[in-house]
Amino acid sequence: MYNPSREELCKLLDTPIFRKISETADEAGFECYVVGGFVRDIFLERPSKDIDVVVVGKGIEMARAFSRKLGKRAHLAVYANYGTAQVKFHEHEIEFVGARKESYTRNSRNPIVEDGTLEDDQNRRDFTINAMAICLNSERFGELVDPFDGMLDLEDRIIRTPLEPGITFSDDPLRMMRCIRFATQLNFYIDDETFNALCKNKERIKIISRERINDELNKIILSPIPSKGFIELDRCGLLEIIFPQLTAMQGVEVKNGYGHKEMFYHTLEVLDNISRNTDNLWLRWAALLHDIGKPRTKRWDPIQKWTFHNHNAVGEKMVNKIFKEFKLPQNEKMRYVAKLVGLHMRPIAIADSEVTDSAVRRLLFDAGDDIDDLMTLCEADITSKNEVRKKQFINNFRTVRLKLKDLEERDRIRNFQPPVNGSEIMTLFALPPCDIVGKLKSEVKEAILDGIIPNEHDAALSFIIERAAKMGITPGRE
């Protein structure tokens, strides 16, 4: 970890934006500090464009003065109810807030706020690594103020609260989610006392809105190794409260000496696998939910042993309910996740048997533009410890991908549109809208997917005329 001296911090902050803040603070007579994540990320050598500035005094006044100094290119937004203001300037977003101290009531995470000192402001911070401040006034420019040894915790890779963790989490229960999110994003450990407070205060999460929980959950899902976050959520008991559908997947039932695969940790392994290949949040959600229907479909069969028949179809319906319950997007994102969950067994079934053109065409037809994401999900789902079996699946998936590419180029099945539409059929046979038109369209689609005819207009039209003749219908006859 990078550990710069004050001189080095001065050089790091010797940029036009920080010099302007420093000049403004000195001219206005405000004590001014850059705080929080920006400071933490300096030491972790992570890029950060969002700058939080604490002003001992009036943060909004400081923001207005700073905006005037930058000129017309700066955009000022004032949030008087929260005592904050934001200045946007080129790629930077600088948030100004007056130093404050906070107190809480039992049934709300919204604090009672009073003006305070820098010490008061650092006391209210969530974690020691986010409580460090660097002075921006010219006389002390680059001086680090670190009352809780956040630098040591960065070096030891520890998440710890500045004050007593039970009070910190009880006051603002969202900090419990943030604790696990930071540990996951940064691959840090949670301090023992802090973790014990998570366990004791877990029920307090119920006063937090689902939308705020989702914000943190999505950041965990988008972490490099998201399984770490879900394991920590489970260990402290939060997961059962915020995501009981996942904890329902835990454990292995044994009957007559036969046990099934442990579904919870398999799911987390699939999530980690897919995270190495995509930053698509909703594809990662699909990985997290791909087997969500298994607990409801688990059955014991004396011959087949443990079965999970139709768990993909059950899971697809559960996705819609989970998204609604969790207040996740009720739009194409939900439909995308549900679609991948519903289809995720299809490529596996194809890869586990002879890879026929017909099966691949139908897969391409049903998946459409999401076929590549579906294949990525299914390849992440290969978690077998049998290396021979695993290699066989990987090779078969490679064959499926090659066939997908070949058939797409040749047959243009993706986002299939019938080469002969209903209007043309009605005109050709002088038919009104009726079941016969739908039946002929369906039969030509099946013939193309089965490879009986190519996906071309003339071939499809000849096929339709032939099929209609067998039904006693000829061109021009009603």
Number of C-alpha atoms within 10 A of each C-alpha: 12 11 14 13 12 15 12 12 19 18 12 13 18 13 10 9 14 17 16 16 25 23 16 24 22 16 11 13 13 19 19 30 28 25 23 23 18 22 22 21 15 18 17 15 12 10 9 13 10 14 19 20 27 29 26 21 20 18 23 23 19 26 27 18 16 23 23 15 14 16 10 10 11 17 15 18 16 17 11 9 6 10 17 19 21 23 21 16 17 9 7 14 16 20 21 28 25 26 26 23 20 16 12 15 12 11 11 14 19 13 13 11 14 13 16 16 18 21 15 15 20 27 21 17 20 24 27 26 27 25 27 25 26 25 21 27 23 13 10 12 21 24 18 20 18 18 15 20 14 24 21 13 18 21 13 12 19 22 27 24 28 21 16 12 22 19 14 23 25 25 22 22 23 22 22 28 24 19 25 28 27 21 21 26 18 17 19 19 19 21 15 12 13 20 22 14 20 30 17 14 22 21 14 21 22 14 14 14 12 15 12 11 18 16 12 20 20 16 17 24 27 22 22 16 21 25 21 22 26 22 17 21 23 17 14 19 18 23 19 16 15 18 14 11 17 20 16 15 20 14 14 13 12 11 12 7 6 11 13 16 11 13 20 20 16 19 23 21 21 22 27 22 22 24 22 11 12 14 14 13 15 17 23 25 22 27 30 24 25 29 26 26 25 20 17 15 17 15 14 15 9 9 6 8 13 19 14 16 14 16 22 26 17 18 25 27 16 18 24 17 13 16 18 13 10 15 13 15 12 11 9 9 16 21 16 17 24 25 22 27 31 23 20 26 20 18 23 19 12 18 20 14 10 10 17 13 17 17 18 23 23 18 21 24 19 17 21 15 12 16 20 14 17 26 21 19 26 22 20 20 22 18 14 12 8 9 10 9 12 14 13 14 20 14 12 20 22 15 14 22 17 12 17 21 13 13 18 16 11 11 17 18 23 21 13 15 12 17 19 20 15 17 12 14 22 18 12 16 17 15 19 13 12 10 9 16 20 13 13 20 19 12 15 24 20 15 16 22 24 17 14 13 17 17 23 14 13 12 16 22 18 13 18 18 18 13 17 18 12 9 10 8 17 16 15 11 10 11
